[in-house]
Amino acid sequence: MSQEIRNLEPKALWNQFADLNAVPRPSKKEEQVIQFMKDFGNRLGLETFEDDIRNVIIRKPATPGMENRKPIVLQGHLDMVHQKNNDTVFDFETQGIDMYVDGDWVRAKGTTLGADNGLGVAAIMAVLESTDIPHPAIEALFTIDEETGMTGALNLQGGILQGQILLNLDTEEDDEIDIGCAGGIDVTATAEYDEEDTPEGSVGYSITVKGLQGGHSGMDIHKGLGNANKIMNRLLFDGFDNFGLQIASITGGSLRNAIPRESVAKVIIATVYDEAFVFDMQQIVNEIKAEFKTTEPNLEIVFEKLKTTPKKVMPSIAQFYFVRSMYTAHNGVYRMSADFDNLVETSNNIAKVIVGEGQLSVQCLTRSSVESSKMDLANALRSAFELMGCEVEFSGAYPGWTPNPKSEILDVLVGIYEKQNNAKPNVVACHAGLECGILGTNYPDMDMISFGPTIHGAHSPDERASISSSQKFWKFFLEILASIPVK
């Protein structure tokens, strides 16, 4: 771990982040970071325990003079999104994140940084370890599996927490105070097909879509970024209609909450169409790159002739329905909010497409701050894929967080922000999935708010955290702790 990270200010924050980032913490495989956090709490002599789902809770008494303030919950999630560039050799299950300083930014070498939500977790750790930061009684709640199902928050039982105010530290713009967020649901379409032998006189090609920015499928869905799975389908659609292209396999995207950056397909065409196919495809590639020249300047679409032609392909009739269903399935913004300016209400991310060996799977994440709109889009996707004969499953549903503009803690945060920055904060609801709405189902009377330092490019290898913003965030956080209302 580079010493330059540990020398950054505030050192209390960045040193905890460096310690945390040395521990592998993939979603659903958090055993190492759970033990790390328990060891941390026990070393400090604080009450530390796991709940039934393996969330970690650490309690710290109020500092002298703060005993009459409302008890608070400081909350962040332990897991991180694992994404890396294709040419980066890295094992997220055994290696710590390799960080470096780039001007005002902390970045990782070819992988996600884990600032989402590692900086929030590190801030909580710094307060727990401190001896000179005034604060009321604290329950630090470190949830698991936020990124791939929110199962930690969904399975937190009522009655465990005694705090009256929850501060969620998982927001990614330092001038925003979040008071609401979108809910989500996973939509998965699967089907089987009988492969057929590749016709005689065929030639194989690999098609690669790469160089896309990717990003957070909630926070970045409105930016007009390219989706590798949708771009690939355009190419397959045209090749099929004009040259009888047949699909041998597709591998596109990875995680539901990450906009897919890359897709690779292996296909065959009749040798007689070889030259015409390459010429036609290049015209389409030029069109697509022209469309995305502003938002995706590094987009690459590469065609390479295969040395070995695939032996099995998808039948034409199955492929006919598949590429049309993929074309029909909505991706991106579905509806903007009528209640908040510039807020996405409902969206879908066609996150992962796997085709081959007689199996196909399409995985989506549908988000909305309005439950009925979320299900409307989910049912639209279901219809698109059922029409081609897929089985469609809804899973992993979680509720949104309804804004409370009359929140007492909101008034506190707005006042502190204005005093420190001589400007008003943006009080917003976000399109990402924060855990507040879920936690509120078992703790309906808890006053909740979310804020955090500026983090860009979350869920992609371009993830980076602002150093100057971390200083602004830390100052804000400490003043909030000192200003919690009396009981």
C-alpha positions in Angstrom: 0.0 0.0 0.0 1.5 3.3 -1.0 2.5 5.5 1.9 1.2 8.6 -0.1 -2.3 7.5 0.7 -1.7 7.3 4.4 -0.1 10.8 4.3 -3.2 12.4 2.9 -5.4 14.7 5.1 -7.4 13.9 7.1 -5.0 11.2 8.1 -7.6 9.6 10.5 -9.9 9.0 7.5 -7.3 7.9 4.9 -5.4 5.6 7.2 -8.6 3.7 8.0 -9.4 3.5 4.3 -6.0 2.1 3.6 -6.4 -0.5 6.2 -9.9 -1.4 4.9 -8.8 -1.5 1.3 -6.1 -4.1 2.2 -8.8 -6.6 3.0 -10.6 -8.4 0.1 -14.4 -7.7 0.3 -16.4 -8.9 -2.7 -20.1 -9.0 -2.3 -21.4 -12.3 -0.9 -17.8 -13.2 0.1 -17.3 -10.8 3.0 -15.9 -13.3 5.5 -12.5 -11.6 5.7 -13.8 -8.0 6.1 -16.4 -9.1 8.7 -13.6 -10.6 10.8 -11.5 -7.5 10.2 -14.3 -5.3 11.5 -15.0 -7.5 14.5 -11.3 -7.5 15.3 -11.3 -3.7 15.0 -14.1 -3.2 17.4 -12.8 -5.7 19.9 -9.3 -4.1 19.8 -10.9 -0.8 20.9 -12.7 -2.5 23.8 -16.2 -1.6 22.3 -19.3 -3.8 22.3 -19.0 -5.7 19.0 -21.2 -8.4 17.5 -22.8 -9.9 14.4 -26.5 -10.2 13.8 -28.1 -13.3 12.3 -27.3 -12.2 8.7 -23.6 -11.2 9.6 -24.0 -7.5 9.7 -21.4 -6.1 12.2 -22.6 -3.7 14.9 -20.2 -1.8 17.2 -21.5 0.4 20.0 -19.6 3.3 21.5 -20.9 5.4 24.5 -21.3 9.2 24.2 -18.3 11.4 25.0 -18.5 13.5 28.2 -21.1 16.2 27.9 -22.9 14.5 25.0 -24.9 12.0 27.1 -28.2 14.0 26.7 -28.1 14.0 22.9 -30.2 11.6 20.8 -28.4 8.3 20.1 -27.3 7.8 16.5 -26.7 5.0 14.0 -23.7 5.5 11.7 -24.2 3.2 8.7 -22.2 2.0 5.7 -21.8 -1.2 3.8 -18.7 -3.4 3.8 -18.8 -4.9 0.3 -17.5 -3.3 -2.9 -18.2 -3.7 -6.6 -15.5 -5.7 -8.3 -14.7 -4.5 -11.8 -11.4 -4.5 -13.6 -10.0 -3.7 -17.1 -9.5 -6.7 -19.4 -5.8 -6.3 -19.4 -5.5 -6.0 -15.6 -4.4 -9.1 -13.8 -6.0 -9.0 -10.3 -7.8 -11.4 -7.9 -10.4 -9.6 -5.9 -10.8 -12.5 -3.5 -7.1 -12.5 -2.4 -5.6 -9.1 -3.1 -6.0 -5.7 -1.5 -6.7 -2.7 -3.8 -3.6 -1.0 -5.3 -4.2 2.7 -4.9 -2.3 5.8 -6.0 -2.7 9.6 -6.0 -3.5 11.5 -9.2 -3.7 15.2 -8.5 -6.8 15.7 -6.4 -7.9 12.1 -6.9 -7.2 8.8 -5.3 -7.5 6.0 -7.9 -6.9 2.3 -8.2 -4.6 0.6 -10.8 -7.0 -0.9 -13.3 -9.8 -1.8 -10.8 -12.6 -0.3 -8.9 -11.3 1.7 -5.9 -13.8 0.7 -3.3 -14.4 4.3 -2.1 -18.1 3.3 -2.6 -18.7 2.7 0.4 -15.2 2.3 1.8 -14.7 6.0 2.5 -18.0 6.1 4.5 -17.0 3.0 6.5 -13.5 4.5 7.1 -15.1 7.7 8.4 -17.1 5.7 10.9 -14.0 3.7 11.9 -12.1 6.9 12.5 -14.8 8.2 14.9 -15.0 4.9 16.7 -11.2 5.0 17.3 -11.0 8.7 18.2 -10.4 10.0 21.7 -11.0 13.7 20.9 -14.1 13.8 18.7 -17.3 14.9 20.5 -20.3 12.6 19.7 -23.5 11.2 21.2 -23.9 7.5 21.8 -23.1 5.6 18.6 -24.2 2.4 17.0 -22.0 1.7 14.0 -23.9 -0.5 11.6 -21.8 -2.2 8.9 -24.1 -4.0 6.5 -23.1 -6.8 4.0 -24.0 -7.5 0.4 -25.3 -4.1 -0.4 -24.1 -4.1 -4.0 -25.7 -7.4 -5.1 -28.9 -7.7 -3.2 -28.9 -5.5 -0.1 -29.4 -8.7 1.9 -27.7 -7.3 5.0 -30.2 -4.4 5.2 -33.2 -6.6 4.2 -32.5 -9.1 7.0 -31.6 -6.7 9.8 -34.2 -7.4 12.5 -36.2 -4.8 14.3 -35.3 -4.1 17.9 -31.5 -4.5 17.5 -30.8 -0.8 17.1 -31.7 1.8 19.7 -30.6 4.9 17.7 -33.1 7.6 16.9 -31.2 9.2 14.0 -29.4 7.3 11.2 -26.6 8.9 9.2 -25.9 6.9 6.0 -22.5 7.8 4.6 -23.1 6.4 1.0 -23.7 9.5 -1.1 -21.2 10.5 -3.8 -21.5 14.3 -4.3 -20.3 16.5 -1.4 -22.8 19.3 -2.1 -25.8 16.9 -1.8 -27.9 15.8 1.1 -30.0 12.8 0.2 -33.5 12.3 1.7 -34.8 9.7 -0.7 -33.8 7.0 -3.2 -35.1 4.5 -5.7 -36.1 0.9 -5.0 -35.1 -1.9 -7.3 -35.9 -5.4 -8.6 -33.8 -7.9 -10.5 -35.3 -9.2 -13.7 -33.8 -12.4 -15.1 -34.8 -14.1 -18.4 -33.6 -17.6 -19.2 -34.2 -20.1 -22.0 -32.8 -23.2 -23.5 -32.4 -24.0 -27.2 -31.2 -27.0 -29.2 -27.9 -26.1 -30.8 -27.4 -27.1 -34.4 -24.3 -28.0 -36.4 -22.6 -25.1 -38.2 -23.4 -25.3 -41.9 -20.7 -26.3 -44.3 -19.0 -23.4 -46.0 -19.0 -21.1 -43.0 -16.4 -18.8 -41.5 -16.2 -17.7 -37.9 -15.8 -14.2 -36.5 -15.4 -12.8 -33.0 -17.0 -9.4 -32.4 -15.8 -7.3 -29.5 -17.4 -4.2 -28.1 -15.0 -2.5 -25.6 -13.7 0.9 -24.4 -17.0 2.0 -22.9 -16.9 4.0 -19.7 -19.4 1.9 -17.8 -20.5 3.2 -14.4 -23.2 3.1 -11.8 -26.4 1.8 -13.2 -28.4 4.2 -11.0 -26.3 7.4 -10.7 -25.0 7.3 -14.3 -28.0 5.9 -16.1 -29.1 9.3 -17.4 -25.7 10.2 -19.0 -26.3 8.6 -22.4 -23.5 6.2 -21.9 -23.1 3.2 -24.2 -24.4 -0.2 -23.1 -22.2 -3.0 -24.5 -25.0 -5.5 -24.6 -27.4 -3.2 -26.6 -24.6 -2.2 -29.0 -23.7 -5.8 -29.6 -27.3 -6.7 -30.3 -27.5 -4.0 -33.0 -24.5 -5.6 -34.8 -26.0 -9.1 -34.4 -29.4 -8.0 -35.6 -28.0 -6.4 -38.8 -25.7 -9.4 -39.5 -28.5 -11.8 -39.1 -31.0 -9.9 -41.2 -28.6 -9.2 -44.1 -26.2 -12.1 -44.1 -27.8 -14.9 -42.1 -25.2 -14.5 -39.3 -25.7 -17.2 -36.5 -24.6 -16.8 -32.9 -22.3 -19.4 -31.3 -21.8 -17.5 -28.0 -22.1 -14.1 -26.3 -20.5 -12.9 -23.1 -21.5 -9.4 -22.2 -21.4 -7.4 -18.9 -20.9 -8.6 -15.4 -22.8 -7.1 -12.4 -26.4 -5.9 -12.4 -25.5 -2.5 -10.9 -22.7 -1.7 -13.4 -23.4 -0.4 -16.9 -21.8 -3.1 -19.1 -18.5 -1.9 -20.7 -17.6 -4.9 -22.8 -19.3 -7.7 -24.8 -17.7 -10.5 -26.9 -19.7 -12.6 -29.4 -18.5 -15.5 -31.6 -20.6 -15.9 -34.8 -20.5 -17.6 -38.2 -21.6 -16.5 -41.6 -21.5 -18.2 -45.0 -18.1 -17.8 -46.7 -19.7 -16.4 -49.8 -20.8 -13.3 -47.7 -17.4 -12.8 -46.1 -16.3 -9.6 -47.9 -19.7 -8.0 -48.0 -20.3 -8.8 -44.3 -17.1 -7.1 -43.2 -17.8 -4.0 -45.4 -21.4 -3.7 -44.1 -20.4 -4.1 -40.5 -17.8 -1.4 -40.8 -20.5 1.0 -42.0 -22.6 0.2 -38.9 -19.6 0.5 -36.6 -18.9 4.0 -38.1 -22.5 5.0 -37.5 -22.5 3.8 -33.9 -19.2 5.5 -33.1 -20.5 8.7 -34.6 -23.6 8.5 -32.3 -21.4 8.0 -29.2 -18.5 10.3 -30.1 -19.3 12.7 -27.3 -20.2 10.3 -24.5 -18.0 7.3 -25.5 -14.9 8.7 -27.3 -12.9 5.5 -26.6 -15.5 3.0 -27.9 -13.9 0.2 -30.0 -15.7 -2.4 -32.0 -13.4 -5.1 -33.4 -14.1 -7.9 -35.9 -11.5 -10.7 -36.1 -11.7 -13.9 -38.2 -11.5 -17.0 -36.0 -8.8 -19.5 -36.6 -11.3 -22.3 -35.7 -14.9 -22.0 -36.8 -17.4 -22.8 -34.0 -19.0 -26.2 -34.4 -22.4 -25.4 -32.9 -24.7 -22.4 -33.3 -28.0 -21.1 -32.2 -30.8 -22.1 -34.7 -32.1 -19.3 -36.9 -35.6 -19.3 -35.5 -34.4 -19.0 -31.9 -32.0 -16.3 -32.9 -34.8 -14.4 -34.7 -36.7 -14.1 -31.5 -33.7 -13.5 -29.3 -32.3 -10.5 -31.1 -35.7 -8.9 -31.5 -36.5 -9.4 -27.8 -33.2 -7.8 -27.0 -34.0 -4.9 -29.3 -37.4 -4.5 -27.7 -36.2 -4.7 -24.1 -35.9 -1.2 -22.6 -32.5 0.0 -21.5 -31.8 3.4 -19.8 -34.2 6.1 -18.5 -37.8 5.1 -18.7 -39.4 8.0 -16.9 -38.2 11.2 -15.2 -39.6 12.3 -11.9 -42.5 14.7 -12.0 -41.8 15.8 -8.4 -38.0 16.5 -8.5 -36.1 18.4 -11.2 -33.6 16.3 -13.1 -34.2 13.2 -11.2 -34.6 9.9 -12.9 -37.7 8.1 -11.6 -37.5 4.8 -13.4 -34.8 3.0 -15.4 -33.5 -0.3 -16.5 -29.9 -1.7 -17.0 -29.5 -4.7 -19.3 -26.5 -5.7 -17.3 -25.4 -9.2 -18.3 -26.0 -11.4 -21.4 -24.7 -15.0 -21.6 -25.5 -17.2 -24.6 -23.9 -20.5 -25.6 -24.1 -24.3 -25.3 -27.9 -24.3 -25.6 -28.5 -21.8 -22.7 -29.2 -18.1 -22.7 -29.6 -15.6 -19.8 -30.3 -11.9 -19.7 -30.0 -10.1 -16.3 -31.4 -6.7 -15.7 -31.7 -4.3 -12.7 -34.8 -2.2 -12.8 -35.0 0.9 -10.5 -37.7 3.4 -9.5 -38.7 5.7 -6.7 -42.3 4.8 -7.5 -43.2 1.2 -6.8 -46.0 1.0 -9.4 -43.7 2.4 -12.1 -40.9 -0.1 -11.1 -43.3 -3.0 -11.7 -44.7 -1.4 -14.9 -41.2 -1.5 -16.4 -40.4 -4.9 -15.0 -43.5 -6.3 -16.6 -42.6 -4.6 -19.9 -39.3 -6.5 -19.8 -41.0 -9.7 -18.8 -43.4 -9.4 -21.7 -40.5 -8.8 -24.2 -38.7 -11.9 -23.1 -41.7 -14.1 -22.6 -42.7 -13.5 -26.2 -39.5 -15.3 -27.2 -40.3 -18.2 -24.9 -38.1 -17.2 -21.9 -38.9 -17.9 -18.3 -38.7 -14.6 -16.5 -38.0 -14.4 -12.7 -38.3 -11.3 -10.5 -36.1 -11.4 -7.4 -34.1 -9.2 -5.0 -36.8 -6.6 -4.7 -36.2 -3.8 -2.3 -38.2 -0.7 -1.4 -37.3 2.9 -2.1 -36.9 5.6 0.5 -39.7 8.1 0.7 -38.4 11.7 1.2 -39.3 13.5 4.5 -38.7 17.2 3.8 -39.7 17.9 7.5 -36.9 15.8 9.0 -35.3 17.3 12.1 -31.8 16.1 11.2 -32.2 17.6 7.7 -32.5 21.0 9.2 -29.4 20.4 11.3 -27.3 19.4 8.2 -28.6 22.2 6.0 -27.7 24.8 8.7 -24.2 23.4 9.2 -23.5 23.1 5.4 -24.6 26.8 4.8 -22.4 28.0 7.7 -19.3 26.1 6.5 -19.7 26.7 2.8 -21.6 30.0 2.4 -23.9 28.2 0.0 -27.0 26.0 0.2 -26.7 22.3 -0.3 -28.7 20.4 -2.9 -31.4 18.5 -0.9 -32.2 15.7 -3.3 -33.5 12.2 -3.8 -31.2 10.0 -5.8 -31.7 7.2 -8.3 -29.2 4.9 -6.7 -30.4 2.3 -4.1 -29.5 3.4 -0.6 -30.2 1.2 2.3 -32.3 3.8 4.2 -35.6 2.7 2.7 -35.0 -0.9 3.6 -33.8 -0.1 7.1 -36.9 2.1 7.6 -39.3 -0.8 7.2 -38.2 -2.2 10.6 -37.3 1.2 12.1 -40.1 3.5 10.8 -39.6 6.2 13.5 -35.8 6.6 12.8 -34.9 9.9 11.3 -32.6 9.2 8.3 -30.3 11.2 6.1 -27.5 10.4 3.7 -24.3 12.4 2.7 -20.7 11.7 1.7 -17.6 12.9 -0.2 -17.4 13.2 -3.9 -16.7 9.9 -5.7 -16.8 9.7 -9.5 -17.0 6.6 -11.8 -18.3 4.3 -9.1 -18.8 0.6 -10.2 -16.1 1.0 -12.9 -12.3 0.9 -13.0 -12.4 4.7 -13.5 -13.7 5.1 -9.9 -11.9 7.9 -8.1 -12.3 9.8 -4.8 -11.6 13.5 -4.4 -9.0 14.4 -1.8 -10.2 18.0 -1.3 -13.8 16.7 -1.0 -12.8 14.2 1.7 -11.5 17.1 3.7 -14.8 19.0 3.2 -16.8 15.9 4.1 -14.8 15.2 7.3 -15.2 18.7 8.6 -19.0 18.5 7.8 -19.3 15.1 9.5 -17.5 16.2 12.7 -19.7 19.2 13.1 -22.8 17.1 12.6 -21.8 14.7 15.4 -21.3 17.7 17.7 -24.7 19.1 16.8 -27.0 16.2 17.2 -30.2 17.4 18.9 -30.9 16.7 22.6 -33.2 13.8 23.5 
